[in-house]
Amino acid sequence: MLLYLNKPKLINAGLDYVQAKFDNADAMYRLALYYDQQSTPTSDPAKQSFHWLKLATEFGHQQSHLKLAEYYYQGNGTLKDYQQAFNALEKDIHGHDLEASQYRQQKMGTHKRNTC
């Protein structure tokens, strides 16, 4: 147990791994970032990071689209694929537009209720 007390990042990664296995997109993203810090573009951790980023995007984690685009563009943990990089960027932009649109609609709805 003393070994683990000196390795808080490893413990957090372990907890994220368990949560990711239960379809937690935030944990998938954090796990991808953990592997990203351990990797070089062709290393096994880079492939693990890519794997978890891709899953996080499939489970709707918005921030992971931008990082996934970077991986595709640079060939980090996968083959270079500029079309996939573009698609991931497009999803990132569309997601942020959607969030902004929902925020505006919510604010306008609140404003309309207050003025009536």
N, C-alpha and C positions, 0 to 999 in steps of 0.2 A: 504494500500500500504506500510506503514511503516513496517508491519510484513514481507513482502517479501524482503525488503531491507536488513534485518538482516539475510536472509536465501539464500545466493547466490548459495549454492549447490542445494537447492530445486528448485530455478528458473532454473538453468542449467538442472536439471533432468526433469523439466516440458518442457523445450524447446526440450530436447532430445526425450522425449516421443512423442511430436508432430511430430518431424522429423522421428522418428522410425515408426510411423503410416503411413508415406509416403515412406516406404521401404528404409530408409537410414540406411545401415548396420553399419556405424561408430556410428551413434546415438544409434542403438540397443546395440552395444558393450559398449558404455559409460553408458547407462542406466543399463545394466547388472552389470557393476562395481559399480555403485551407490547403487544398491540393495545389492550387495555383501558386501559392507561396513556396511549395516544396519542389517545383518543377522547372524543367527546361523544355523547350518546344517539342522534343521527341521523346521525352521520358514517360514512364508509366504514370507518375502523378499528373502529368499534363493530360493524358488520356482519361484518367479518372475525373479530373476537373471538368473536361469537356463533357463527359458522360453525365455528371450531376447538373451541369448548366443546361444541357439539352432537356433533361427531365424537368428541371425547375421551370423552363419555358413552357413545356407541355402541361404543367400543372398551374400555369397562369401567373408565374412570378414575373412581374413587369421589369424589374431591374436586370434580370438575367439576359434579356434580349440583347442589350448593348454589349455585354461581355461576350456573349456567344458570337455576335457579329465580329468582334475582335479576334476570337479564336479562328473562325472561318477565314478571315482576311489574312491572318498571319500563318495559318496552317499549324496552329498550336494544339497538339493533341489530336489532330485530324488532318486530312488533306486540305490544301488551300482550295477554297471554293468561293469565288467572288459573288456569284449569284446568291448563294446561301447567306453570305455576309450582308448583301443588300436586302434580302428578304427579312433577316433578323432586325436590321436597322429600321426597315419599314414598319415592322410590328412594334418596335420600341416607340417610334414616332406616333404611330396610330394609337397605341395605348396611352401615351401622354396626352394626345389630342382628346381621346375619349374621356380621360380623367378630368381634363380641363373643362370639357363640354358638360360633363355631369355636375361639376362644381358650379359652373355658370348657371345651369338650369336650377340647381338647388338654391342658389342665391337669388335668382330672379323670382323663383316661386315664393321664397320667404319675403322678398320685397313686395310682390303683388299682394300677398296676404296682409301685410302690414298697412298697405295703402287703401284697402277696401273698407 
